[in-house]
Amino acid sequence: MENPDIGAVLWYTLAAFLTLSIFSFLYKDNPFYRLAEHLIVGISAGYWIAILYHTSLNDLWLEPIAVNFSAMFAPGGSALGEFGMALTSIVPGLLGLMMFSRFFSKISWLSRWPIAFYLAITAGVALPLYLQSFTVRQMQACMIGLGGSPWEIIADLIIVLGTISGLAYFYFSMEHKGMIGGMAKFGIWILMLGFGSTFGYTVMSRISLLIGRFNFLIEWYNIVAGYLKA
């Protein structure tokens, strides 16, 4: 950053202070780490409350109710139809408000209705999606034709045999002996390779974030040093 002003220097310094405060937990728990932790949790909570207000409460509840009730009394409008539309907006809001009855012991039983309604709808919507994504799509990915170069054929065979062997490991209706036992042992190797690759990918992504923080600290040092020299 060329010719940084005092505002940019202060913001960069604050960000660097919070980054170093989080890193200080590597030594031991301390007040600086707790301060940064509480700031992250508090700001995240406030941010998501604001986002949910504008994207859910206001856009999906308050505005539709206001529009429908305004249309009810507009000349030439269908009062009955608009009332029905307003009712479909009011009922979800009331169910949401009923969840807050959990904070009051005498009427806490009211929260069971919206929670049961929410869980039932979520299960009904999520179940077909999970079956489509994690069962049907996975089965389709294994139904591949053996063609192409010899290496492509070998890769396709590994996918098919690895999938069948991984499923054989979780097949408990037969004792793991003979062919089933051999497939189950091969399935363990396939599962360990999958878990290891996933863990390695996760570590690599976290290391990338760590490198980004180190680069930021170097940039902050250069900005502060450049400002002090100017």
Legacy VTK file of the C-alpha trace (Angstrom):
# vtk DataFile Version 3.0
C-alpha trace
ASCII
DATASET POLYDATA
POINTS 230 float
0.000 0.000 0.000
1.532 3.296 -1.131
1.370 6.344 1.165
-0.960 4.822 3.796
-2.958 7.227 5.921
-3.359 6.996 9.666
-6.813 5.397 9.348
-5.524 2.495 7.269
-2.600 2.017 9.646
-4.924 1.877 12.668
-7.301 -0.610 11.004
-4.413 -2.836 9.938
-2.925 -2.620 13.425
-6.237 -3.599 15.027
-6.570 -6.567 12.672
-2.983 -7.626 13.353
-3.573 -7.321 17.115
-6.632 -9.598 16.919
-4.740 -12.091 14.745
-1.855 -12.235 17.208
-4.351 -12.503 20.077
-5.825 -15.630 18.529
-2.341 -17.058 17.933
-1.487 -16.396 21.594
-3.672 -19.369 22.558
-0.843 -21.586 21.257
1.047 -20.549 24.397
-1.811 -20.701 26.886
-5.261 -19.297 27.553
-5.008 -15.566 28.241
-7.155 -12.383 28.336
-6.100 -11.298 24.831
-7.336 -14.561 23.316
-10.622 -14.362 25.219
-11.114 -10.757 24.073
-10.624 -11.729 20.415
-12.821 -14.805 20.837
-15.669 -12.826 22.374
-15.401 -10.189 19.646
-15.658 -12.837 16.931
-18.658 -14.525 18.541
-20.445 -11.244 19.285
-19.849 -9.683 15.879
-20.858 -12.919 14.120
-24.087 -13.098 16.133
-24.919 -9.459 15.414
-24.085 -9.830 11.733
-26.297 -12.883 11.271
-29.152 -11.264 13.176
-28.995 -8.309 10.786
-28.788 -10.614 7.752
-31.717 -12.745 8.934
-33.785 -9.643 9.664
-33.349 -8.272 6.156
-33.510 -11.587 4.251
-36.139 -13.452 6.304
-38.116 -11.412 8.815
-38.505 -8.275 6.721
-38.537 -9.662 3.163
-40.512 -12.856 3.832
-42.878 -11.747 6.596
-43.283 -8.040 7.315
-43.302 -6.763 3.732
-45.710 -9.450 2.382
-48.109 -8.767 5.256
-48.016 -5.016 4.620
-48.481 -5.483 0.864
-51.403 -7.908 1.278
-53.214 -5.776 3.832
-52.737 -2.692 1.673
-54.195 -4.569 -1.298
-57.204 -5.630 0.787
-58.382 -2.047 1.079
-57.315 -0.945 -2.376
-60.176 -0.113 -4.769
-60.981 -2.928 -7.174
-59.080 -5.553 -5.181
-60.326 -8.908 -3.968
-60.534 -8.508 -0.207
-61.114 -12.230 0.393
-58.219 -13.297 -1.797
-55.847 -10.771 -0.299
-56.919 -11.806 3.201
-56.026 -15.397 2.350
-52.615 -14.301 1.119
-52.100 -12.238 4.275
-53.103 -15.226 6.384
-50.446 -17.398 4.703
-47.891 -14.771 5.730
-49.139 -14.378 9.287
-49.267 -18.071 10.217
-45.527 -18.786 9.673
-44.664 -15.706 11.695
-46.887 -16.801 14.549
-45.289 -20.242 14.510
-41.897 -18.590 14.749
-43.007 -16.436 17.673
-44.346 -19.532 19.435
-40.793 -20.897 19.576
-39.903 -18.129 22.020
-42.400 -19.581 24.501
-39.561 -21.917 25.553
-38.331 -19.048 27.732
-41.563 -19.104 29.785
-42.172 -22.286 31.775
-45.961 -21.965 31.938
-46.461 -21.787 28.171
-43.316 -23.583 27.037
-45.460 -26.416 25.642
-46.510 -24.094 22.809
-43.032 -24.338 21.306
-43.576 -28.035 20.571
-45.945 -27.229 17.728
-43.620 -25.074 15.585
-40.632 -27.315 16.371
-42.551 -30.425 15.287
-43.816 -28.604 12.195
-40.305 -27.439 11.307
-38.701 -30.855 11.830
-41.385 -32.619 9.806
-41.027 -30.256 6.841
-37.219 -30.372 7.043
-37.220 -34.169 7.067
-39.657 -34.324 4.172
-37.613 -31.908 2.073
-34.173 -33.220 3.033
-34.866 -36.946 2.660
-35.433 -36.936 -1.124
-32.456 -34.604 -1.594
-30.181 -36.845 0.474
-31.350 -39.955 -1.348
-30.789 -38.250 -4.696
-27.383 -36.826 -3.780
-25.849 -39.561 -1.653
-27.536 -42.706 -3.003
-28.803 -42.331 -6.546
-25.956 -40.115 -7.742
-23.354 -42.314 -6.063
-24.836 -45.406 -7.708
-24.878 -43.674 -11.086
-21.230 -42.669 -10.669
-20.291 -46.347 -10.211
-22.263 -47.513 -13.263
-19.505 -46.664 -15.708
-18.500 -48.282 -18.957
-15.047 -49.827 -19.190
-13.452 -48.108 -22.145
-10.637 -45.841 -23.209
-6.953 -46.346 -22.535
-5.674 -49.189 -20.308
-5.040 -46.719 -17.469
-8.612 -45.406 -17.690
-9.948 -48.975 -17.544
-7.802 -49.689 -14.466
-9.023 -46.477 -12.802
-12.660 -47.399 -13.519
-12.133 -50.891 -12.104
-10.614 -49.433 -8.933
-13.681 -47.196 -8.509
-16.119 -50.099 -8.948
-14.181 -52.613 -6.836
-13.422 -50.003 -4.170
-17.103 -49.078 -3.868
-18.251 -52.706 -3.632
-15.490 -53.574 -1.148
-16.271 -50.544 1.007
-19.926 -51.598 1.150
-18.883 -55.188 1.927
-17.104 -53.977 5.070
-20.440 -52.688 6.410
-22.350 -55.833 5.404
-22.919 -57.608 8.718
-25.514 -60.174 7.659
-22.694 -62.614 6.816
-19.504 -63.406 8.674
-16.478 -61.774 7.112
-14.858 -64.947 5.814
-13.876 -66.155 2.390
-14.636 -63.816 -0.474
-16.706 -61.480 1.715
-13.861 -61.297 4.223
-11.305 -60.502 1.527
-13.516 -57.793 0.058
-14.080 -56.349 3.547
-10.309 -56.173 4.179
-9.795 -54.477 0.835
-12.665 -52.166 1.753
-10.784 -51.130 4.924
-7.836 -50.040 2.772
-10.166 -48.085 0.498
-11.843 -46.391 3.480
-8.501 -45.486 5.046
-7.313 -44.007 1.748
-10.505 -41.967 1.533
-10.302 -40.747 5.126
-6.612 -39.956 4.765
-7.171 -37.981 1.574
-10.013 -36.040 3.185
-7.906 -35.269 6.248
-4.957 -34.208 4.082
-7.202 -31.915 2.050
-8.587 -30.380 5.252
-5.102 -29.799 6.661
-3.980 -28.279 3.357
-6.888 -25.840 3.371
-6.147 -24.833 6.975
-2.476 -24.345 6.128
-3.567 -22.080 3.265
-5.530 -19.963 5.749
-2.504 -19.858 8.060
-0.266 -18.710 5.198
-2.801 -16.001 4.408
-2.624 -14.730 7.995
1.174 -14.707 7.918
1.121 -12.774 4.649
-1.255 -10.287 6.256
1.084 -9.812 9.227
4.003 -9.206 6.854
1.886 -6.690 4.928
0.911 -4.975 8.177
4.563 -4.689 9.196
5.475 -3.170 5.835
2.600 -0.665 6.087
3.527 0.432 9.604
7.215 0.626 8.705
6.424 2.642 5.563
4.190 5.030 7.518
6.835 5.604 10.198
9.494 6.287 7.566
7.279 8.730 5.667
LINES 1 231
230 0 1 2 3 4 5 6 7 8 9 10 11 12 13 14 15 16 17 18 19 20 21 22 23 24 25 26 27 28 29 30 31 32 33 34 35 36 37 38 39 40 41 42 43 44 45 46 47 48 49 50 51 52 53 54 55 56 57 58 59 60 61 62 63 64 65 66 67 68 69 70 71 72 73 74 75 76 77 78 79 80 81 82 83 84 85 86 87 88 89 90 91 92 93 94 95 96 97 98 99 100 101 102 103 104 105 106 107 108 109 110 111 112 113 114 115 116 117 118 119 120 121 122 123 124 125 126 127 128 129 130 131 132 133 134 135 136 137 138 139 140 141 142 143 144 145 146 147 148 149 150 151 152 153 154 155 156 157 158 159 160 161 162 163 164 165 166 167 168 169 170 171 172 173 174 175 176 177 178 179 180 181 182 183 184 185 186 187 188 189 190 191 192 193 194 195 196 197 198 199 200 201 202 203 204 205 206 207 208 209 210 211 212 213 214 215 216 217 218 219 220 221 222 223 224 225 226 227 228 229
